Amino acid sequence: MAADKSTSKGQAWFCTTGLPSDVVVEVDDMTFHLHKFPLMSKSKKLHDLITQQEANPSTSTARLQKKSSATAEEQQDDEIEEEEEENEESYCHISLPVFPGGSDAFEAAAKFCYGVKIDLSSSNVAPIRCAAEVLEMTEDYALDNLISRTEKFISQSVLKNIKDSIRALKSCEKLIPLAETLGIVERCIDSIAVRASSADPTLFGWPVNERVEISGGRRKTTSSWFEELALLSLPLFKRLIFAMKARDLSPEVIENCLIHYAKKYIPGVSRSNRKASSSSSSVPTESEQRELLETIIANLPAQKSSSSSTATRFLFGLLRTANILNASEGCKAALERKIGSQLEQATLDDLLIPSYSYLNETLYDVQCVERILGYFLDGLEERSAGRIEGEEENSSVRSAALMLVGKLIDGYLSEIASDANLKPEKFLELAVALPEHARLFDDGLYRAVDVYLKAHPWISEADREKICGIMDCQKLTLEACTHAAQNERLPLRAVVQVLFFEQLQLRQAIAGTLIAADMAPEDLPRPSNLRGTEEQDEASDTAEAAPAVAAEVPRAETSGGGATWRAAVRENQVLRLDMDSMRSRVQELERECSTMKKVIEKIDKVGPRTGGGGWRGKFGCKFKTQVCDSHERTVVEAGKGRKPPPSSSVGR
């Protein structure tokens, strides 16, 4: 009866066929006024119930289950009112208080009994399948029945698409354990895992990373698959992750699934989003968040993430949340080990983890960063120990990662150095944790030391010398040496070391320059010869261009070669004069340093004194601290008015 129409009036549902209804079915809070014969022709369960009532007229109602929320007196009053309204002696009343899928699923089953076409989708096919199972709408009872219809739709439509499989799995949350018995949950999970492990994931409309793809001239966002997955409940999500791992799915895909799910339900994981998603029905409690957090961390792949720093930033967000929720120590250790494996992808903002424990006096959790750095160094040692001969490329990658981490730790030391509660021992432990080859220059370390000494003026002289001892003065640039020579916060021993190694740098620079300056003019290559050599090299590469190149050589020698040669000779003479002035300046510095050394020896013989500033005043040093600056008036006068070369050229 495809022409039948149905209407819903308040909490009642009527089938308007022109005939009075002779059976009423109650499902949840909805009352369905239907007819016996359409229901009995498709549902064996309803046929048995209606037949049982007709065989026993004394029983006016037949129920599958009693409502737990209603008493016997209330049920009797409802029955009396319904009998007075309908005034029919042959009235059947069936109550289905606990029905899979609720009133919506029964409405679809009732429409199917009347021959009305129902629209199956990935969201309603599982409830309708369970409803058909309860009503016993099998193929043995009637051909082309509802069970066969829904099973065909599930196998041919839902399980062929990963998004539809996720929606069907989501609809099974309120159908358990019947959905488990019918195998719907297992089939949906297997379908998602199979398609996730497929060789070409783009065939199924889901991405590995969030990005915008251009297909057929249209731009589409490829992040909907993870958004659909984040709607699952935690038990089903865990089963799905286990199924993915069992099929050896890509760790990157599993990690992205975990990231999207955690961002959906755990507030504070991302600094840009401090609240849970507004689309979620309710915010999880603290215990639920802790359980979810430990589940996410336990299922994170052990392999290093190949994505950008976004995954690393997410891991640091999980670590902050784990500290707030008081997660287990094993959970925190596993997360720190995961972060340590990809520490070179972190930023300085990631390392600034607040200290949530009352036992830590510092503003930031320095011990946590020290443990993460330890895991990173342990990973480098393990990879170096298992290295095979010929892996030079991997070795260069490891050294580059170590350099990045060294720069990152120096920046972190500069940030935490201003904390008044940071003890010298903690500062030293973190500074010396890195190997020497992790820093190409110690300028960043010197900056951190300077900030620490400025923020802690009360520490002893011994602690000052220990802190300054972590620097290698030979690895300081000229700019850092100039600043250190003027820094009154540094101990005297550190200043002397800086001046000594600065002098060595000047000697090396002067020696290299004098070698070039002392070369005889005839030893220097003429510009025409250089040009001819280059042209000969090009001619050897391309034989066809040889005649043209040879023609250019004499033209260059006759036009500008002589003028260029005379300019080079003049510059050489100016450089000689400048080097003479620099040599006299270095000799003056040597005399002043030897005088300072004698004064220090006298002080050591007399006894220790306190206060670095008092020693400088006691010495009465007259030399200028900017020993690296070549723009001195003495240089200009010695050069007879000629402009000296830049200081940077000396450093080189």
Secondary structure, 3 states (H helix, E strand, C coil): CCCCEEEEECCEEEEECCCCCCEEEEECCEEEEECHHHHHHHCHHHHHHHHHHHHCCCCCEEECCCCCCCCHHHHHHHHHHHHHHHCCCCCEEEEECCCCCHHHHHHHHHHHHCCCCCCCCCCCHHHHHHHHHHCCCCCCCCCCCHHHHHHHHHHHCHHHCHHHHHHHHHHHHHCCCHHHHCCHHHHHHHHHHHHHCCCCHHHHCCCCCCCEEEECCEEEECCHHHHHHCCCCHHHHHHHHHHHHHCCCCHHHHHHHHHHHHHHHCCCCECCECCCCCCCCCCCCHHHHHHHHHHHHHCCCCCCCCCCHHHHHHHHHHHHHHHHCCCCHHHHHHHHHHHHCCHHHCCHHHHCCECCCCCCCCCECHHHHHHHHHHHHHHHHHHHHCCCCCCHHHHHHHHHHHHHHHHHHHHHHHHHCCCCCCCHHHHHHHHCCCCHHHCCCCHHHHHHHHHHHHHCCCCCHHHHHHHHCCCCHHHCCHHHHHHHHHCCCCCHHHHHHHHHHHHHHHHHHHHHHHHHHCCCHHHCCCHHHHHHHHHHHHHHHCHHHHHHHHHHHHHHHHHHHHHHHHHHHHHHHHHHHHHHHHHHHHHHHHHHHHHHHHHHHHHHHHCCCCCHHHHHHHHCCCCCCCCCCCCCHHHHHHCCCCCCCCHHHHHC
